[in-house]
Amino acid sequence: MGNNNDIQRYTRWDRQHHGLIAISFILAAISGLALFYPAFFSLSYLLGGPTWARILHPFIGVALFGLFFWAARYLYRHNRITDADRQWLKRLPDVLRNRSEGLPEVGKYNAGQKVLFWSQVYGIAIVFVTGILMWQPWFAPFFPVGLIRLASLLHALAAFVLIAGLIVHVYAAIWVKGTLRAMTRGTVTQAWAKTHHPGWYRSVVSKSVK
């Protein structure tokens, strides 16, 4: 705990790493959308033009894969889906209406955050593997055309899920007051922790007392 009784939720390293993941994710999305659909073609100029967008997109994708799964190595233990999480998801309408009475106790992450985490794990793994299969001129020539076409479809579908998840992630961070502060300052108030993550709050307090 800090001098003002705030609680540290993320270290400086956590926030910096999260920032790198966010930057690589956004750049991959921008370049990918520019190459995928004509209406988004103008986005390619944010990376120096269509030629540079095409060249950089797979390298940005590799960077995103590495950065994300480096973080996932230690985040997965906080994101295991439990029976309490399944009960929480069943009462999602109550959660959205801020009706917390009788809800299962939430730890460091709630069930919605855990579902988002695993969607990102599988989604990024899929776009990475399919991206390798499609990567011209390095890897694509070694695979049959039918497989590359299937990879292109899966790549687009997974990318759609990832971008939709990013939109939900950003919206939720803005919607739940005090959440953005955790990433900008690394700390949250005790009131925020008690309200949104009481199980995590108790574990932090018990450790600080010892």
C-alpha positions in Angstrom: 0.0 0.0 0.0 1.1 3.6 -0.6 1.2 6.5 1.8 -2.3 7.5 0.8 -3.7 4.0 1.3 -3.9 3.4 -2.4 -3.2 -0.2 -3.6 -0.7 -1.1 -6.3 -2.4 -3.1 -9.0 0.3 -3.0 -11.7 4.0 -2.3 -11.6 5.8 0.1 -13.9 7.1 -2.9 -15.9 3.5 -4.2 -16.2 2.3 -0.9 -17.6 5.2 -0.5 -20.0 4.7 -4.0 -21.3 1.0 -3.5 -21.7 1.7 -0.3 -23.6 4.0 -2.1 -26.0 1.4 -4.8 -26.6 -1.3 -2.1 -27.2 1.0 -0.3 -29.7 1.8 -3.4 -31.6 -1.8 -4.5 -31.6 -3.1 -1.2 -33.0 -0.4 -1.1 -35.7 -1.2 -4.7 -36.7 -4.9 -3.9 -36.8 -4.3 -0.7 -38.9 -2.0 -2.4 -41.4 -4.2 -5.5 -41.6 -7.4 -3.5 -42.2 -5.7 -1.4 -44.8 -4.7 -4.6 -46.7 -8.0 -6.4 -46.1 -10.7 -4.0 -47.3 -10.6 -1.1 -49.8 -12.5 1.3 -47.5 -9.6 1.1 -45.0 -6.9 1.5 -47.6 -6.1 5.1 -46.5 -5.0 3.7 -43.1 -1.9 2.3 -44.8 -0.5 5.8 -45.1 -0.1 5.9 -41.3 2.7 3.3 -41.8 4.2 5.1 -44.8 2.0 3.8 -47.6 0.6 0.5 -48.9 4.0 -1.0 -49.7 5.3 -0.4 -46.2 2.1 -1.5 -44.6 2.4 -4.8 -46.5 6.0 -5.2 -45.5 5.6 -4.3 -41.9 2.4 -6.1 -41.1 3.8 -9.6 -40.6 6.8 -8.3 -38.6 4.4 -6.3 -36.3 2.4 -9.5 -36.0 5.5 -11.4 -34.8 6.3 -8.7 -32.3 2.7 -8.8 -31.0 2.8 -12.5 -30.6 6.1 -12.4 -28.7 5.1 -9.5 -26.4 1.6 -10.9 -25.6 2.7 -14.5 -24.8 5.6 -13.2 -22.7 3.0 -11.5 -20.5 0.5 -14.5 -20.8 3.1 -16.7 -19.1 2.4 -15.1 -15.7 -1.1 -13.8 -16.4 -2.7 -17.2 -17.1 -2.7 -18.2 -13.4 -5.0 -15.3 -12.6 -7.3 -16.0 -15.5 -8.3 -19.6 -14.9 -12.0 -20.0 -15.3 -13.6 -21.3 -12.1 -17.2 -22.4 -11.1 -17.6 -19.0 -9.5 -16.7 -17.4 -12.8 -19.4 -19.4 -14.6 -22.0 -18.3 -12.0 -20.8 -14.7 -12.5 -21.3 -15.0 -16.3 -24.8 -16.4 -15.8 -25.6 -13.2 -13.9 -24.0 -10.9 -16.4 -27.3 -8.9 -16.9 -27.1 -8.1 -13.1 -23.5 -7.1 -13.5 -24.3 -4.7 -16.3 -27.0 -3.2 -14.1 -24.6 -2.8 -11.1 -26.6 -5.3 -9.1 -23.8 -7.0 -7.1 -25.9 -8.6 -4.3 -25.3 -12.4 -4.2 -22.6 -12.3 -6.9 -19.6 -14.6 -6.5 -16.6 -12.9 -5.1 -14.2 -11.5 -7.7 -10.5 -12.0 -7.5 -7.9 -10.0 -9.4 -9.9 -10.4 -12.7 -13.6 -11.0 -13.2 -15.0 -13.6 -15.5 -15.5 -11.1 -18.3 -11.9 -10.2 -18.2 -10.9 -13.8 -18.1 -13.0 -14.6 -21.2 -11.4 -11.7 -23.0 -8.0 -12.9 -22.0 -8.5 -16.4 -23.4 -10.1 -15.0 -26.5 -6.9 -13.0 -27.1 -4.7 -16.0 -26.3 -6.4 -18.2 -29.0 -7.0 -15.3 -31.4 -3.4 -14.1 -31.4 -2.2 -17.7 -31.7 -4.4 -18.2 -34.7 -3.4 -15.0 -36.5 0.2 -15.9 -35.9 0.1 -19.4 -37.3 -2.1 -18.4 -40.2 0.0 -15.4 -40.9 3.1 -17.5 -41.2 1.3 -19.7 -43.7 0.3 -16.7 -45.8 3.7 -14.8 -45.5 5.0 -14.1 -49.0 7.6 -14.7 -50.2 9.1 -16.5 -47.2 6.7 -19.3 -46.2 3.6 -19.3 -48.4 5.4 -21.0 -51.4 5.9 -24.1 -49.2 2.2 -24.7 -48.7 -0.7 -25.7 -51.0 -3.0 -22.9 -52.3 -6.0 -24.5 -50.6 -4.4 -24.4 -47.2 -3.3 -20.7 -47.7 -6.9 -19.8 -48.6 -8.2 -21.5 -45.5 -5.5 -19.7 -43.5 -6.7 -16.4 -45.0 -10.2 -17.0 -43.9 -9.2 -18.0 -40.4 -6.8 -15.1 -40.1 -9.6 -12.6 -41.0 -12.1 -14.2 -38.6 -9.6 -14.3 -35.7 -8.6 -10.7 -36.4 -12.3 -9.7 -36.2 -12.6 -11.3 -32.8 -9.4 -9.6 -31.6 -10.5 -6.2 -32.7 -13.9 -6.6 -31.3 -12.3 -7.7 -28.0 -10.1 -4.6 -28.0 -13.1 -2.4 -28.4 -14.8 -4.1 -25.5 -11.7 -3.9 -23.4 -11.3 -0.1 -24.0 -15.0 0.5 -23.4 -15.0 -1.4 -20.1 -11.9 0.4 -18.9 -13.7 3.7 -19.5 -17.1 2.5 -18.2 -15.8 1.3 -14.9 -14.6 4.5 -13.2 -11.1 4.2 -11.8 -9.9 1.4 -14.1 -7.8 3.6 -16.4 -6.0 4.9 -13.4 -4.6 1.4 -12.7 -2.8 1.5 -16.1 -1.7 5.2 -16.0 -0.6 5.3 -12.3 -0.4 1.6 -11.4 -2.6 2.1 -8.3 -6.3 2.0 -7.4 -8.2 3.2 -4.4 -9.2 0.8 -1.6 -12.8 1.7 -2.4 -12.4 0.6 -6.0 -10.7 -2.6 -5.0 -13.4 -3.5 -2.4 -16.2 -2.8 -4.9 -14.9 -4.5 -8.1 -12.3 -7.1 -6.9 -13.0 -7.8 -3.2 -11.2 -11.2 -3.3 -8.1 -9.6 -4.6 -8.4 -6.7 -2.1 -8.5 -9.1 0.8 -5.4 -11.0 -0.4 -3.5 -7.8 -0.8 -4.5 -6.5 2.6 -3.6 -9.8 4.3 -0.2 -9.8 2.7 0.5 -6.2 3.8 -0.5 -7.0 7.4 2.0 -9.9 7.6 
